[in-house]
Amino acid sequence: MRKSIGVIAVAAVVFGVWHFRSNAQPSVQQIEPLLEDYLKSGGSGGCSGTLVLEKLDSVSIGTFNTQMGGWPIYAAHVETCHEGGKSTTYDGSKDAEHKVAAVFARRTATGSIELYTPAVFQSAQRDMQQTFQKAFDSIQTK
């Protein structure tokens, strides 16, 4: 009986440590390199060309959002996409100040951190890109 209580106690401690670790908010120091890689890889947008991250600072982490399944990550960032002969710049230099999330972060089952764009944002972003593409296509150069 004592042996089974000891096993249950150890299992409860292991579960508690795992649960705390998997739900602990990441630090800015953990997020910054992941965010830089995420933005440079074009994970935040639809740049099929070369993306240049011109500015990244003021990184902060918001409170956990259960609807989005993670922590919003705020950052002042400016990125330019070079596709063919065109360049498009996104100026998010005030995003952190206005609490516009660049991405969301969550912990995986193993406790590591991953960044992602929630599906609802991805579909809105796709719609916006299609609208911009139609506008660009309708512009005639002289």
C-alpha positions in Angstrom: 0.0 0.0 0.0 2.8 2.4 0.9 4.6 1.6 -2.2 1.6 2.4 -4.4 1.1 5.7 -2.6 4.7 6.6 -3.2 4.3 5.8 -6.9 1.2 7.9 -7.1 3.0 10.8 -5.3 5.9 10.6 -7.7 3.6 10.5 -10.7 1.7 13.5 -9.4 4.9 15.5 -9.0 6.0 14.6 -12.5 2.6 15.5 -13.9 2.7 18.8 -12.0 6.2 19.7 -13.3 5.2 18.8 -16.8 1.9 20.7 -16.6 3.6 23.9 -15.2 6.4 23.7 -17.8 4.0 23.2 -20.7 1.8 26.1 -19.6 4.5 28.6 -18.5 4.6 31.8 -20.4 7.8 32.0 -22.6 10.2 34.7 -22.0 11.1 37.5 -24.5 14.6 36.0 -24.7 13.1 32.7 -25.9 10.8 34.4 -28.3 13.1 37.0 -30.0 15.2 34.5 -32.0 12.2 32.5 -33.0 10.3 35.6 -34.1 13.2 36.8 -36.2 13.5 33.4 -37.9 9.7 33.3 -38.4 9.5 36.7 -40.0 12.6 36.1 -42.2 11.2 32.8 -43.4 8.0 34.6 -44.6 5.9 32.8 -42.1 3.9 35.9 -41.3 2.9 36.7 -44.9 2.7 35.7 -48.5 6.1 36.8 -49.8 7.2 34.3 -52.4 10.3 36.3 -53.2 13.1 37.5 -50.9 12.0 38.9 -47.6 14.3 41.4 -45.8 13.6 42.1 -42.1 14.7 45.7 -41.7 13.6 46.3 -38.1 12.7 44.1 -35.1 12.5 45.5 -31.6 10.1 46.2 -28.8 9.2 42.5 -28.5 6.7 41.7 -25.8 4.3 38.9 -24.8 0.7 39.4 -24.1 -1.5 37.3 -21.8 -2.6 33.8 -22.9 -5.6 33.9 -25.2 -7.7 30.8 -25.0 -9.6 31.5 -28.2 -6.3 31.7 -30.2 -4.6 29.0 -28.2 -1.5 30.9 -27.3 0.2 34.1 -26.3 0.1 37.0 -28.6 3.6 38.3 -29.5 3.9 42.0 -30.1 6.9 43.5 -31.9 7.8 46.6 -33.8 8.9 45.3 -37.2 9.5 46.4 -40.8 9.8 43.9 -43.6 10.2 44.3 -47.3 9.3 41.6 -49.8 11.2 41.7 -53.1 9.4 39.8 -55.9 10.6 40.2 -59.4 10.9 43.9 -60.1 8.5 44.8 -57.3 9.1 45.6 -53.7 6.4 45.8 -51.0 7.2 47.1 -47.5 5.1 46.3 -44.4 5.7 49.0 -41.8 4.8 47.5 -38.5 7.0 49.9 -36.5 4.0 50.9 -34.4 2.5 47.4 -34.1 3.9 46.7 -30.6 2.7 50.1 -29.4 -0.8 49.5 -30.7 -0.9 45.8 -29.5 -1.1 44.3 -32.9 0.1 40.7 -32.7 2.8 39.7 -35.1 2.2 36.0 -34.3 1.1 33.8 -31.5 3.3 31.4 -29.4 2.3 28.1 -27.8 4.0 25.3 -26.1 4.1 21.9 -27.8 3.5 18.6 -25.9 7.3 18.4 -25.3 7.4 21.9 -23.8 9.2 23.6 -26.7 7.8 26.9 -28.1 6.4 27.3 -31.6 5.1 30.4 -33.3 2.1 30.4 -35.5 -0.5 32.5 -37.2 -4.1 31.4 -36.2 -6.2 30.1 -39.1 -8.7 33.0 -38.8 -5.8 35.4 -39.5 -4.5 33.3 -42.3 -7.7 33.4 -44.2 -8.1 37.2 -43.7 -4.5 37.7 -44.8 -5.2 35.6 -48.0 -8.3 37.7 -48.8 -6.3 40.9 -48.3 -3.5 39.7 -50.5 -5.9 38.8 -53.3 -7.5 42.2 -53.1 -4.1 43.9 -53.3 -3.1 41.6 -56.2 -6.2 42.6 -58.1 -5.5 46.3 -57.5 -1.9 45.9 -58.7 -3.0 44.0 -61.8 -5.4 46.8 -62.7 -2.7 49.4 -62.6 -1.3 50.2 -66.0 2.2 51.6 -66.4 2.8 54.3 -68.9 
